């Protein structure tokens, strides 16, 4: 399967600071990928590199098989909503759709109009008089009207209240199901995206820390609970991601290698949130195993 | 794309139209006054236009008529110097926000990720808005050209500093340059207000530098000498319209005797001893000037210079838009 977004040793430096470094990943087509990490981890940089707003300092990125930023054709195949959903404040919704028609070879104005009407977003009102949620919907409608093969959303729900968040994600999922596209959406909170994503990329301090399909990540990580013990002396695990101890009991979040576990420990499933928090808590814990969908990856970016 | 440019800039166009109207409300009535006075005083018949005498004696009737005219409209001519600042408006209000406003509001991330390359976005936008600047500036230049004509003829000042700068095709050159400077600075800063301020400063600095240092040297000066002592003292006729760059009294050995650049000595037979006492025997006046018939040539050179600068700045701006860290 070819990848919707494929990065090899990708890096972006602003003056002396690397905003993204040694990023090697492949997001398979048809996935809904969550790009998670604390503020400043490099999420926006990665998305801007993917949409061609930035050019890489190191490495390469390919989107839908092409190098972004060179080809207007590729711009037309990728939908993008930047952080805070920037729109022209003095234009109304209908004028934004006209803008989309003028600036794109393919732009389904009817789709966008119907969608916004269904959501009750007034099209004849200047967008700076719309609520944050309505603005986000206008921006999303514009991106979807391009009928993109890849949709990149930078913190799409950050400015929305919880109810609007749910509505926004529901509306997004509805369209994704209809159009069958690949989505990458970023957030600094996994909770925002946990229900909708089936692929996960965790960025921390400008580097990829965790990568893979959600099912596989959950399968490969377990919570071991048992009598207190030294985390280094637990058999049958590839790595202990996080260990917490009480006087008598140890709770270990581990990456497993397969069967053959310590019989003294009870095995529990982890939640995605626990998993991500465990990794984020320990910047040195890296897990970039090769999910079956993508070629095996190595943290240093050595890839055939 | 054309629609978007129109939609985004129609307010600026309206503002420009209103500003032009306001300027016209000042220029049209005052211009009619000047044209009427010019005819009334009979200056038209008095100034031979094509071949005015090179030197002027004190009993020349035209000089007094000219003085009457200048006296009457001096205030107006001074007020009109404010119009010198008009071209920079194109840079501050049309040029500076063109990219900076997008970046400031983050909308470049919207518009640069539609199905149009940044190169196309920038060229279409610059071509249309820049074209608007050219049209507005050209209309203004025509209006002010009609307005200033009597002043030109009655004073002979049109080639001199400030007068040269407020009429003719150079106005289009200045406006286009200001626009281009605004676009480039706005692209560099990504902030509208600082871009406007820097554009204002940069425009004025460039204009002053060109006017003072470059323009006088577009072509080599011409030199004219005339005696300090003569039977009927005559000075070069300002009404001929030459641009006098410097003037002074020189000794017989060719050493400049007067400080500054505006002195001359004119003595008749009775006051001759005073001149001799002051400057010695054989002293003469000398003037460096650009002759009046170079006016349009100089306008053309200066226009071309500013348009060329504008093209360089715009090419740079487009390059930056394409590479800009977004």
Contacts between the chains, C-beta under 8 A, distances in Angstrom:
chain1	res1	chain2	res2	distance
A	14	B	325	7.2
A	48	B	326	6.2
A	51	B	113	5.3
A	52	B	113	7.5
A	53	B	109	6.3
A	53	B	112	6.4
A	53	B	113	6.8
A	53	B	326	3.7
A	54	B	325	6.5
A	54	B	326	6.2
A	55	B	323	7.2
A	72	B	115	5.7
A	72	B	116	6.2
A	72	B	117	4.8
A	72	B	120	7.4
A	73	B	115	7.8
A	75	B	113	6.4
A	75	B	114	6.7
A	75	B	115	5.0
A	75	B	116	7.2
A	75	B	117	7.1
A	76	B	114	8.0
A	76	B	115	3.5
A	78	B	113	7.4
A	80	B	109	7.5
A	80	B	113	4.3
A	82	B	106	6.4
A	82	B	109	3.7
A	82	B	110	6.7
A	82	B	113	7.6
A	83	B	106	7.9
A	84	B	106	6.5
A	86	B	105	6.3
A	86	B	106	3.7
A	86	B	107	4.8
A	86	B	109	5.5
A	86	B	110	5.1
A	87	B	107	7.0
A	87	B	110	6.5
A	88	B	8	7.4
A	88	B	105	7.7
A	88	B	107	5.7
A	88	B	110	7.7
A	89	B	105	7.1
A	91	B	7	6.9
A	95	B	7	6.6
A	98	B	3	6.7
A	99	B	4	5.6
A	99	B	7	8.0
A	99	B	111	7.8
A	99	B	114	7.6
A	100	B	114	6.8
A	102	B	1	5.7
A	102	B	2	7.9
A	102	B	3	5.3
A	102	B	4	5.6
A	103	B	1	6.6
A	103	B	4	7.0
A	103	B	111	7.1
A	103	B	114	3.7
A	103	B	115	6.0
A	103	B	116	4.8
A	104	B	114	5.5
A	104	B	115	3.8
A	104	B	116	7.6
A	105	B	115	5.4
A	106	B	115	7.3
A	107	B	115	7.8
A	139	B	110	7.5
A	142	B	110	7.8
A	146	B	114	7.9
A	146	B	115	7.1
